Amino acid sequence: QVQPVESGGGLVQPGGSLSLSCSASGRTSSITYMYWYRQAPGKGREYVAEFRRGDGHVDYADSVKGWFTISEDIAKDTLYLQMNNLKPDDAAVYYCNADGLRTGSCWGRGTQVTVSS
């Protein structure tokens, strides 16, 4: 199993920036993909971005492309999400997911992002 733990959430004004981190522990050598998802009140969990460990390939949801940047320090088993130009629609609980063939899909507990003036 892998245990992801998110941090870095908080309150930010519209147009502001925030950086999230996800620190993974456990069988981290088995991780092949790491993801960020988010869930706003009353909505389903939404894919945000992914990082593929084998080659560093990244991808984003269309709604955040150009505004958010995903990266990972593999040596530290830490995933990041730099969020710029935040909008009220970006407010949600942000979840980290670590996925691997041997460990399956492992979720963190989330970190709250609030965008409000």
C-alpha positions in Angstrom: 0.0 0.0 0.0 0.9 3.6 -0.5 -0.2 6.4 1.8 -0.5 9.8 0.1 -0.8 12.9 2.4 -1.8 16.2 0.9 -0.9 19.6 2.3 -0.9 23.3 1.2 -4.5 24.1 0.9 -6.0 27.3 2.2 -7.8 30.5 1.4 -6.8 32.5 -1.6 -8.3 35.5 -3.4 -9.5 35.1 -7.0 -6.5 35.5 -9.3 -4.1 34.3 -6.6 -1.8 31.3 -6.5 -1.5 28.3 -4.3 0.9 25.3 -4.2 -0.2 21.9 -3.1 2.0 19.0 -2.0 1.4 15.3 -1.7 3.9 13.2 0.2 3.7 9.5 -0.4 4.9 6.8 1.9 4.8 3.0 1.9 5.5 1.0 -1.3 6.3 4.1 -3.3 8.7 2.2 -5.7 5.6 0.5 -7.1 3.9 3.8 -8.1 3.5 4.3 -11.9 1.1 7.3 -12.0 0.3 10.1 -9.6 -2.8 12.2 -10.0 -4.6 15.2 -8.6 -8.3 15.2 -8.4 -10.8 17.6 -6.8 -14.3 17.6 -5.5 -16.5 20.7 -5.1 -19.5 20.6 -2.8 -22.4 18.8 -4.4 -20.3 17.6 -7.3 -18.5 14.4 -8.2 -14.7 13.9 -8.0 -13.0 15.5 -11.0 -9.7 14.7 -12.7 -7.3 17.6 -12.6 -3.8 16.4 -13.6 -1.5 13.4 -13.8 2.2 12.6 -13.7 3.7 9.4 -15.2 6.8 8.4 -13.4 8.4 6.4 -16.1 9.0 9.3 -18.5 7.7 12.3 -16.7 4.7 12.7 -19.0 2.1 15.1 -17.7 -1.5 15.8 -18.7 -4.3 18.1 -17.5 -8.0 18.6 -17.6 -8.9 21.2 -20.1 -10.4 23.4 -17.4 -6.9 23.9 -15.7 -4.6 23.6 -18.7 -2.3 26.6 -18.8 -3.1 27.6 -15.2 -2.0 24.6 -13.2 1.4 22.8 -13.3 1.9 19.3 -11.9 5.4 18.1 -11.0 7.0 15.5 -8.8 10.3 15.1 -6.9 10.5 11.4 -7.3 13.5 11.2 -4.9 11.3 12.7 -2.2 8.2 10.9 -3.3 6.4 14.2 -3.3 3.9 15.4 -5.9 3.2 19.1 -6.4 0.4 21.1 -8.0 1.1 24.8 -8.7 -2.2 26.6 -9.2 -2.2 30.1 -10.7 -4.9 32.5 -11.5 -7.3 30.7 -9.3 -11.1 31.2 -9.8 -14.0 30.6 -7.5 -14.8 27.5 -9.6 -11.4 26.0 -8.5 -12.5 25.8 -4.9 -12.7 22.2 -3.8 -11.1 19.5 -1.8 -8.1 18.4 -3.7 -7.1 14.8 -3.5 -3.8 13.0 -4.4 -3.9 9.6 -5.9 -1.0 7.1 -6.3 -1.5 4.3 -8.7 0.5 1.2 -9.3 0.1 -2.3 -10.5 1.0 -3.9 -7.2 -0.5 -1.3 -4.9 -3.7 -0.4 -6.8 -5.2 3.0 -6.4 -4.5 4.8 -3.1 -6.1 8.0 -2.1 -5.1 10.7 0.4 -7.7 12.5 2.6 -7.6 15.7 0.7 -6.8 19.4 1.3 -9.3 22.2 1.1 -8.8 25.0 -1.3 -11.1 28.0 -0.9 -11.1 30.8 -3.5 -12.9 33.9 -2.2 -12.5 37.6 -1.8 
